[in-house]
C-alpha cells in the first residue's frame, strides 16, 4: 500500500516539475514570438516559418503529452495550459491579430497568474 502511495507521490512531483518546465518553455517561446518571430501559433502557411517553429512546438507538445499521461494516471483533469495553447494554434482569418500581438497577450495573461 505504501509503495503505491510513494509511486503516486513521485508521479505527482514529476508532473509538477514538467508543468513548470512547460510553462518556462512556453514563456520563452512567447517572448521570441512577441519580438516578431512568427510560427509558434501556426497561423502562417509559409513552410520556412513552420519549419523554424517546429522544434519548439514539438517540444511543447511532447511535454504536454507527458504531463497529460501523468495527469491521467493521477486521475487529474488534462493540463489546461497546453489545451489552451493547442486551441490557439492553426489557421486564422486574415483579420485576426498577428502572432506577435497574440504572444504579448499570452505573456500578459501568464504574468498575472
C-alpha positions, -999 to 999 in steps of 0.1 A, spaced: 0 0 0 28 24 9 47 16 -23 17 27 -43 14 59 -23 51 66 -28 48 59 -65 19 83 -68 37 109 -49 68 106 -72 45 108 -102 29 140 -88 62 156 -81 73 148 -117 41 162 -131 46 194 -111 82 197 -124 71 190 -160 44 216 -157 69 242 -145 92 232 -174 63 235 -199 54 270 -185 90 282 -188 94 268 -223 61 284 -234 71 317 -219 105 316 -237 88 308 -270 62 335 -264 89 361 -258 106 352 -291 72 354 -309 63 387 -293 96 400 -306 84 394 -341 93 358 -350 61 341 -362 54 304 -363 45 294 -328 8 297 -333 9 281 -368 -10 310 -384 13 312 -414 12 287 -443 48 296 -451 68 264 -450 100 281 -438 82 298 -409 65 265 -399 99 246 -401 116 272 -380 90 269 -353 86 231 -355 112 221 -329 97 244 -303 61 234 -310 71 197 -309 89 201 -276 58 218 -261 35 191 -275 58 163 -262 59 179 -228 21 184 -228 15 148 -237 38 136 -209 20 158 -185 -14 146 -196 -2 110 -194 8 116 -157 -24 135 -150 -45 106 -163 -26 81 -141 -32 105 -111 -69 109 -120 -65 147 -127 -80 167 -155 -60 174 -186 -33 201 -185 -52 233 -192 -23 255 -203 -14 230 -230 -50 226 -241 -53 264 -244 -21 266 -264 -33 238 -288 -66 256 -292 -49 288 -302 -29 272 -330 -38 269 -366 -51 289 -395 -69 321 -387 -88 348 -407 -68 375 -424 -83 400 -400 -70 381 -369 -44 397 -346 -8 388 -356 13 362 -338 35 388 -320 4 406 -306 -11 373 -297 21 362 -279 22 395 -260 -14 389 -248 -4 354 -237 26 367 -218 5 394 -201 -20 367 -190 7 343 -178 24 370 -158 -8 377 -140 -11 341 -127 
